[in-house]
Amino acid sequence: MTQGAAHDDDAIAAIHRSIEAVWRIERARVIAHAARLLRDVGLAEDAAQDALVAALESWPASGIPANPGAWLMTAAKHRALDRLRRAAAHARAQEAIGADLQALEAQFAPDIADALDAAREGEIGDDLLRLMFVACHPVLPREQRVALTLRLLGGLSTPEIARAFLVPEATVAQRIVRAKRALAAASVPFEVPDAKARAERLASVLEVVYLIFNEGYAATSGSDWMRPALCEEALRLGRMLAELAPGEAEVHGLAALMELQASRLPARVDREGRAVLLADQDRTRWDWLLIRRGFAALERAQQCAAATAGGRGPYALQAALAACHASAPSAAQTDWARIVTLYDALLHIDPSPVVRLNRAVAVGMAQGPQAALALIDALEEQGALRQYPWLPAVRGDLLAKLGRNDEARVAFESAAALTQNGRDREVLLARAASLSPSKPPKPSAP
């Protein structure tokens, strides 16, 4: 190979890397733009992929355009219109399709200026919001919503999603295909729902984003305690949603919660990659930029709630809990009484067993382990958390504080047997092994 040919290859490789970077940033916008034309997320993704192929073919020769995002949107629009033309030709008897096509062609002239104008007018933002509501539609099971959101809005490939959730690639691919078919079969409109339906749909969107974050923050299975890439995707989606729906208090509440929790990620493992619990974390390793972002988002959530005369929602309350931890110089200096009060408020909205368990932990810190143990006993009697490893883990911690080490050891071992995460299991078994045998009670005086 000559030196000139090698130089050309390097230049083409550099352009391909640039295309990949642009695609990563613009992919969701391009799909959303195409979906507004095609009213089908599956066809929209195909049109967006066609636009990417066009860029890979064109840009190495012509160079990267001044506005690559607008170029991709225009190319995807052309592919979408081609599909509509073929649909109109296939159903000539349906004159309405031809009329719709003419209207669309008149509305979307084939030049980049239109794409730039749309972005300036906020249409691209509207399209992204519509795409979020469609991908997270309640008609889809939770697993399909998560997979489709990561695919369309997160830009993750099928193998990346499969690795993140430790499931076979075929399973993820099947979920995505079924989700697209279900949306088409249900004729889900590509729109932001009206005010009446928005609360339910928004709750579904927020649930999906937080599910993605939680799987990154505390992996449910596998050998890794955390999967930071998933946290980053959820943060990106949460920030995007906060920009698209600036008047929704719970959107900012979720953004605040994720920013504050993500701030702890650097301190949640030691230099050997071992898990470090909150009470033992070096708080100087927390990300204070994320903490500031979290406090700012929490303030916006409170302002939005006040403007609509609404109370704090579950995400804003959880963000307030996270803010208590972020404000405390150490675990011992945490305002545990306030945390109990916040959990009381959260229980009015979400009286779930997990919230009751977390409140019991706070009660143990504020009022002592014996008070919390009574709450744990009540939860065990209810049986809803029978397979949840953190119930016996909390019980073990409380028993250890009371000096009942033999019982605590059994509780930690039970928790280790229930968890599917290798790092969690290591922590729990280490706690069990660290406990010396309980001292026998002193004999009573004669």
C-alpha positions as CSV (number, residue, x, y, z in Angstrom):
1,M,0.0,0.0,0.0
2,T,1.4,3.4,-1.0
3,Q,1.7,6.2,1.5
4,G,-1.0,8.2,-0.2
5,A,-3.5,5.2,-0.1
6,A,-2.7,4.8,3.6
7,H,-3.4,8.5,4.2
8,D,-6.7,8.2,2.3
9,D,-7.7,5.2,4.5
10,D,-6.9,7.1,7.6
11,A,-9.0,10.0,6.4
12,I,-11.9,7.8,5.6
13,A,-11.6,6.0,9.0
14,A,-11.6,9.5,10.7
15,I,-14.8,10.5,8.9
16,H,-16.4,7.2,9.8
17,R,-15.6,7.9,13.5
18,S,-17.1,11.3,13.1
19,I,-20.3,9.8,11.6
20,E,-20.6,7.4,14.5
21,A,-20.3,10.3,17.0
22,V,-22.8,12.4,15.1
23,W,-25.2,9.4,14.8
24,R,-24.9,8.8,18.6
25,I,-26.0,12.4,19.2
26,E,-28.6,12.8,16.5
27,R,-30.1,9.3,16.3
28,A,-33.1,9.9,18.5
29,R,-34.0,13.2,16.8
30,V,-33.8,11.7,13.4
31,I,-36.0,8.8,14.4
32,A,-38.5,11.1,16.0
33,H,-38.6,13.4,12.9
34,A,-39.3,10.4,10.7
35,A,-41.9,9.0,13.0
36,R,-43.9,12.2,12.7
37,L,-44.2,11.5,9.0
38,L,-44.6,7.7,9.1
39,R,-46.6,7.4,12.3
40,D,-44.8,4.1,12.9
41,V,-41.7,3.8,15.1
42,G,-40.5,0.7,13.3
43,L,-40.6,2.3,9.9
44,A,-39.1,5.5,11.3
45,E,-36.1,3.6,12.7
46,D,-35.7,2.0,9.2
47,A,-35.8,5.4,7.6
48,A,-33.2,6.7,10.1
49,Q,-30.9,3.7,9.3
50,D,-31.3,4.5,5.6
51,A,-30.1,8.0,6.3
52,L,-27.1,6.7,8.2
53,V,-26.2,4.5,5.3
54,A,-26.5,7.5,3.0
55,A,-24.2,9.4,5.2
56,L,-21.6,6.6,5.2
57,E,-21.8,6.5,1.4
58,S,-21.8,10.3,0.8
59,W,-19.7,12.0,3.5
60,P,-16.4,10.3,2.9
61,A,-16.5,11.9,-0.6
62,S,-18.2,15.2,0.0
63,G,-17.1,15.8,3.6
64,I,-19.1,16.2,6.7
65,P,-21.8,18.9,6.2
66,A,-21.9,22.0,8.2
67,N,-25.0,20.8,10.1
68,P,-24.8,17.0,10.1
69,G,-28.0,16.6,12.2
70,A,-30.1,18.5,9.7
71,W,-28.6,16.6,6.8
72,L,-29.5,13.3,8.5
73,M,-33.0,14.5,9.2
74,T,-33.5,15.6,5.6
75,A,-32.2,12.2,4.3
76,A,-34.5,10.3,6.7
77,K,-37.4,12.5,5.5
78,H,-36.7,11.6,1.9
79,R,-36.7,7.9,2.8
80,A,-39.9,8.4,4.7
81,L,-41.5,10.1,1.7
82,D,-40.3,7.3,-0.5
83,R,-42.1,4.8,1.7
84,L,-45.3,6.9,1.6
85,R,-45.0,7.0,-2.2
86,R,-44.8,3.3,-2.4
87,A,-47.7,2.9,0.0
88,A,-49.7,5.3,-2.2
89,A,-48.8,3.4,-5.3
90,H,-49.8,0.2,-3.7
91,A,-53.2,1.5,-2.7
92,R,-54.1,3.8,-5.6
93,A,-57.8,3.4,-4.8
94,Q,-57.2,5.2,-1.5
95,E,-57.1,8.8,-2.8
96,A,-56.7,10.1,0.7
97,I,-53.2,8.7,0.8
98,G,-52.2,10.5,-2.3
99,A,-53.7,13.7,-1.0
100,D,-51.8,13.3,2.3
101,L,-48.6,12.6,0.5
102,Q,-49.0,15.8,-1.6
103,A,-49.6,17.8,1.6
104,L,-46.6,16.3,3.3
105,E,-44.4,17.0,0.3
106,A,-45.6,20.6,0.3
107,Q,-45.0,20.9,4.0
108,F,-41.6,19.3,4.0
109,A,-39.6,20.6,1.0
110,P,-36.4,18.6,0.3
111,D,-33.8,20.9,1.7
112,I,-31.8,21.3,4.8
113,A,-33.2,24.7,5.6
114,D,-36.5,23.1,6.5
115,A,-34.9,20.8,9.0
116,L,-33.1,23.8,10.6
117,D,-36.4,25.8,10.7
118,A,-38.1,22.9,12.4
119,A,-35.4,22.7,15.0
120,R,-35.6,26.5,15.6
121,E,-39.4,26.3,16.0
122,G,-39.1,23.5,18.6
123,E,-40.7,20.8,16.4
124,I,-37.8,18.5,16.8
125,G,-38.2,18.8,20.6
126,D,-41.9,18.1,20.2
127,D,-41.0,15.0,18.1
128,L,-38.7,13.7,20.8
129,L,-41.3,14.1,23.4
130,R,-43.8,12.3,21.3
131,L,-41.3,9.5,20.7
132,M,-40.8,9.2,24.4
133,F,-44.5,8.9,25.1
134,V,-44.8,6.3,22.3
135,A,-41.9,4.1,23.4
136,C,-43.1,4.1,27.0
137,H,-46.7,3.5,26.2
138,P,-48.6,1.6,28.9
139,V,-49.9,-0.8,26.2
140,L,-46.4,-2.4,26.3
141,P,-45.1,-4.7,29.1
142,R,-42.4,-3.1,31.2
143,E,-39.6,-5.1,29.7
144,Q,-40.6,-4.1,26.2
145,R,-40.9,-0.4,27.2
146,V,-37.4,-0.5,28.6
147,A,-35.8,-2.2,25.6
148,L,-37.6,0.0,23.1
149,T,-36.6,3.2,24.9
150,L,-33.0,2.2,25.2
151,R,-33.1,1.3,21.5
152,L,-34.9,4.4,20.1
153,L,-33.9,7.1,22.5
154,G,-30.8,5.7,24.1
155,G,-29.3,4.5,20.9
156,L,-28.1,1.3,22.4
157,S,-27.7,-1.7,20.1
158,T,-29.4,-5.0,20.8
159,P,-26.2,-6.6,22.1
160,E,-25.5,-3.6,24.4
161,I,-29.0,-3.9,25.9
162,A,-28.6,-7.6,26.3
163,R,-25.3,-7.2,28.1
164,A,-26.7,-4.5,30.4
165,F,-29.6,-6.7,31.6
166,L,-27.8,-10.0,31.3
167,V,-30.3,-11.6,29.0
168,P,-29.8,-13.3,25.6
169,E,-29.6,-11.0,22.6
170,A,-32.5,-12.9,21.0
171,T,-34.7,-12.1,24.0
172,V,-34.0,-8.3,23.6
173,A,-34.5,-8.5,19.9
174,Q,-37.8,-10.2,20.4
175,R,-38.9,-7.6,22.9
176,I,-38.2,-4.8,20.5
177,V,-39.9,-6.5,17.6
178,R,-43.0,-7.3,19.7
179,A,-43.1,-3.7,21.1
180,K,-43.1,-2.2,17.6
181,R,-45.8,-4.7,16.4
182,A,-47.9,-4.0,19.5
183,L,-47.7,-0.2,19.0
184,A,-48.7,-0.6,15.3
185,A,-51.6,-3.1,16.2
186,A,-52.9,-0.7,18.8
187,S,-52.7,2.2,16.4
188,V,-50.9,4.3,19.1
189,P,-50.9,7.9,17.8
190,F,-47.6,9.7,17.5
191,E,-48.5,12.5,19.7
192,V,-48.1,14.0,23.2
193,P,-51.3,12.9,25.0
194,D,-53.9,15.4,26.1
195,A,-54.0,16.7,29.6
196,K,-56.4,13.9,30.8
197,A,-54.2,11.1,29.7
198,R,-50.8,12.8,30.3
199,A,-50.5,11.9,34.0
200,E,-50.7,8.2,33.4
201,R,-48.5,8.2,30.4
202,L,-45.9,10.5,32.0
203,A,-45.8,8.1,35.0
204,S,-44.9,5.3,32.6
205,V,-42.2,7.4,31.0
206,L,-40.6,8.3,34.3
207,E,-40.9,4.7,35.5
208,V,-38.9,3.4,32.5
209,V,-36.2,6.0,32.9
210,Y,-35.8,5.3,36.6
211,L,-35.8,1.5,35.9
212,I,-32.9,2.0,33.6
213,F,-31.1,4.1,36.2
214,N,-31.7,1.7,39.0
215,E,-30.4,-1.3,37.0
216,G,-27.2,0.8,36.5
217,Y,-27.0,2.0,40.1
218,A,-27.6,-1.4,41.7
219,A,-27.4,-4.3,39.2
220,T,-30.0,-7.0,40.0
221,S,-27.7,-9.8,38.8
222,G,-24.3,-10.6,37.5
223,S,-20.8,-10.0,38.9
224,D,-20.8,-6.2,38.7
225,W,-22.3,-4.1,41.5
226,M,-23.0,-1.2,39.2
227,R,-23.4,-0.6,35.5
228,P,-22.5,3.1,35.1
229,A,-23.3,3.2,31.4
230,L,-26.9,2.6,32.2
231,C,-26.9,5.4,34.8
232,E,-25.4,7.7,32.2
233,E,-28.2,6.8,29.6
234,A,-30.9,7.4,32.2
235,L,-29.4,10.7,33.2
236,R,-29.3,11.7,29.6
237,L,-32.9,10.7,29.1
238,G,-33.9,12.5,32.3
239,R,-32.2,15.7,31.3
240,M,-33.7,15.5,27.9
241,L,-37.2,15.0,29.3
242,A,-36.7,18.0,31.7
243,E,-35.9,20.2,28.7
244,L,-38.9,18.9,26.8
245,A,-41.4,19.1,29.7
246,P,-40.2,22.0,31.8
247,G,-43.4,22.5,33.6
248,E,-43.8,19.0,35.0
249,A,-42.7,18.9,38.7
250,E,-42.1,15.1,38.8
251,V,-39.9,15.3,35.7
252,H,-37.5,17.6,37.6
253,G,-38.0,15.4,40.7
254,L,-36.7,12.4,38.9
255,A,-33.9,14.3,37.3
256,A,-32.9,15.6,40.8
257,L,-33.1,12.1,42.3
258,M,-30.9,10.6,39.6
259,E,-28.3,13.4,39.7
260,L,-28.0,13.1,43.5
261,Q,-27.8,9.3,43.5
262,A,-25.3,9.3,40.6
263,S,-23.1,11.7,42.5
264,R,-22.2,8.7,44.8
265,L,-21.1,6.4,42.0
266,P,-17.3,7.1,42.3
267,A,-17.4,6.3,46.0
268,R,-19.5,3.1,45.8
269,V,-16.5,0.9,45.0
270,D,-13.0,0.9,46.4
271,R,-9.8,0.7,44.4
272,E,-10.1,-3.1,44.1
273,G,-13.7,-2.8,42.8
274,R,-15.3,-4.0,46.1
275,A,-18.6,-2.6,47.1
276,V,-18.7,0.3,49.6
277,L,-21.9,0.9,51.5
278,L,-23.2,4.5,52.1
279,A,-22.2,4.7,55.7
280,D,-18.6,3.8,54.8
281,Q,-18.2,5.9,51.7
282,D,-15.5,8.6,51.4
283,R,-17.7,11.6,50.7
284,T,-14.9,13.6,49.3
285,R,-15.2,11.3,46.3
286,W,-18.8,12.2,45.6
287,D,-19.3,14.2,42.4
288,W,-20.2,17.7,43.7
289,L,-21.1,19.0,40.2
290,L,-23.9,16.4,40.1
291,I,-25.0,17.3,43.6
292,R,-25.3,20.9,42.6
293,R,-27.3,19.9,39.5
294,G,-29.5,17.7,41.7
295,F,-30.2,20.5,44.2
296,A,-31.1,22.8,41.2
297,A,-33.4,20.3,39.7
298,L,-35.1,19.7,43.1
299,E,-35.7,23.4,43.5
300,R,-37.3,23.5,40.0
301,A,-39.5,20.6,41.0
302,Q,-40.7,22.5,44.1
303,Q,-41.3,25.6,42.0
304,C,-43.4,23.6,39.5
305,A,-45.4,22.0,42.3
306,A,-46.1,25.3,43.9
307,A,-47.1,26.8,40.6
308,T,-49.7,24.1,40.0
309,A,-50.8,24.0,43.7
310,G,-49.8,20.3,43.7
311,G,-48.0,18.5,46.5
312,R,-44.6,16.8,46.1
313,G,-44.7,13.6,44.1
314,P,-42.8,10.3,44.8
315,Y,-39.8,11.3,42.8
316,A,-39.5,14.7,44.3
317,L,-39.8,13.2,47.8
318,Q,-37.1,10.6,47.0
319,A,-34.9,13.4,45.7
320,A,-35.5,15.3,49.0
321,L,-34.3,12.1,50.8
322,A,-31.2,11.9,48.6
323,A,-30.6,15.6,49.3
324,C,-30.5,14.9,53.1
325,H,-27.7,12.4,52.5
326,A,-25.9,14.8,50.1
327,S,-26.1,17.6,52.7
328,A,-24.6,15.6,55.6
329,P,-20.9,15.6,56.2
330,S,-21.1,12.0,57.4
331,A,-23.6,9.2,58.0
332,A,-23.6,10.0,61.7
333,Q,-24.5,13.7,61.0
334,T,-27.4,12.9,58.7
335,D,-30.7,14.3,59.7
336,W,-32.4,11.0,60.2
337,A,-35.5,12.4,61.9
338,R,-36.2,14.5,58.8
339,I,-35.6,11.4,56.7
340,V,-38.2,9.5,58.7
341,T,-40.7,12.4,58.2
342,L,-40.0,12.3,54.4
343,Y,-40.7,8.6,54.3
344,D,-43.9,9.2,56.2
345,A,-45.0,11.6,53.4
346,L,-43.8,9.1,50.8
347,L,-45.9,6.3,52.3
348,H,-49.0,8.4,51.8
349,I,-48.3,8.3,48.1
350,D,-46.6,4.9,47.7
351,P,-47.4,2.6,50.7
352,S,-45.2,-0.2,49.2
353,P,-43.3,-2.8,51.3
354,V,-40.0,-1.5,49.9
355,V,-40.7,2.1,51.1
356,R,-41.7,0.7,54.5
357,L,-38.4,-1.2,54.6
358,N,-36.4,1.9,53.8
359,R,-38.3,3.8,56.5
360,A,-37.5,1.1,59.0
361,V,-33.8,1.7,58.2
362,A,-34.2,5.4,58.9
363,V,-36.1,4.7,62.1
364,G,-33.3,2.5,63.2
365,M,-30.8,5.4,62.7
366,A,-33.1,8.0,64.4
367,Q,-34.6,6.0,67.3
368,G,-32.4,2.9,67.7
369,P,-32.3,-0.6,66.3
370,Q,-34.9,-2.1,68.7
371,A,-37.6,0.3,67.3
372,A,-36.7,-0.6,63.7
373,L,-36.6,-4.3,64.5
374,A,-40.3,-4.3,65.4
375,L,-41.1,-2.7,62.0
376,I,-39.0,-5.4,60.3
377,D,-40.8,-8.2,62.1
378,A,-44.1,-6.7,60.9
379,L,-42.9,-6.7,57.3
380,E,-41.7,-10.3,57.6
381,E,-45.1,-11.3,58.8
382,Q,-46.8,-9.7,55.8
383,G,-44.6,-11.9,53.5
384,A,-44.5,-9.5,50.5
385,L,-40.7,-9.2,50.7
386,R,-40.1,-12.9,51.3
387,Q,-37.7,-13.2,48.3
388,Y,-36.2,-9.7,48.7
389,P,-32.6,-10.0,49.9
390,W,-32.5,-6.6,51.6
391,L,-35.2,-7.5,54.2
392,P,-33.0,-10.1,55.9
393,A,-29.9,-7.9,55.3
394,V,-31.5,-5.0,57.2
395,R,-32.6,-7.4,59.9
396,G,-29.0,-8.7,60.2
397,D,-27.7,-5.2,60.6
398,L,-30.2,-4.4,63.3
399,L,-29.5,-7.6,65.2
400,A,-25.7,-7.0,65.0
401,K,-26.2,-3.5,66.5
402,L,-28.1,-5.2,69.3
403,G,-25.3,-7.7,69.9
404,R,-27.3,-10.7,68.7
405,N,-24.6,-11.8,66.4
406,D,-25.6,-15.4,65.9
407,E,-29.1,-14.3,64.7
408,A,-27.5,-11.6,62.6
409,R,-25.1,-14.1,60.9
410,V,-28.1,-16.2,59.9
411,A,-29.9,-13.2,58.5
412,F,-26.9,-12.1,56.4
413,E,-26.4,-15.6,55.1
414,S,-30.1,-15.8,54.2
415,A,-29.8,-12.4,52.3
416,A,-26.7,-13.7,50.5
417,A,-28.6,-16.8,49.3
418,L,-31.4,-14.6,47.9
419,T,-29.4,-12.1,45.9
420,Q,-28.5,-12.7,42.3
421,N,-25.7,-10.2,42.3
422,G,-22.2,-11.5,43.0
423,R,-20.9,-8.2,44.6
424,D,-23.9,-8.0,46.9
425,R,-23.3,-11.6,47.9
426,E,-19.7,-10.8,48.8
427,V,-20.7,-7.9,51.0
428,L,-23.3,-9.9,52.8
429,L,-21.2,-12.9,53.4
430,A,-18.3,-10.7,54.6
431,R,-20.7,-9.1,57.1
432,A,-21.7,-12.6,58.3
433,A,-18.1,-13.7,58.6
434,S,-17.1,-10.6,60.6
435,L,-19.5,-11.4,63.4
436,S,-18.1,-13.1,66.5
437,P,-20.3,-15.6,68.3
438,S,-22.9,-13.9,70.6
439,K,-21.9,-13.7,74.2
440,P,-24.1,-15.9,76.4
441,P,-26.3,-13.8,78.8
442,K,-24.9,-13.3,82.2
443,P,-26.4,-15.5,84.9
444,S,-28.8,-13.7,87.1
445,A,-27.8,-13.2,90.7
446,P,-29.1,-15.8,93.2
